[in-house]
């Protein structure tokens, strides 16, 4: 299943997704904003934003993939530590 906003509301995109066996959940342009897609989309976008919040990950200074992966894991741990209360 793929969630998308109104910018992708074209029959071409829907058809191509169905050809690949993916169910499109794309908001319609002429419909009011009560589709509920924003709730699902916000969770995904916020998770990506939290992981790429540190400047070093956003700009991708590291040329080595293993170093970038290590920094990404560190950012993930820091994000979890901030989001969960201390024991």
Secondary structure, DSSP 8 states (H G I E B T S, - for coil): -EEE-GGG--HHHHHHHHHTT--EEE--TTS-S-SSHHHHHHHHHHHHHHHT-SHHHHHT---SHHHHHHHHHHHHHHHHHHHS---
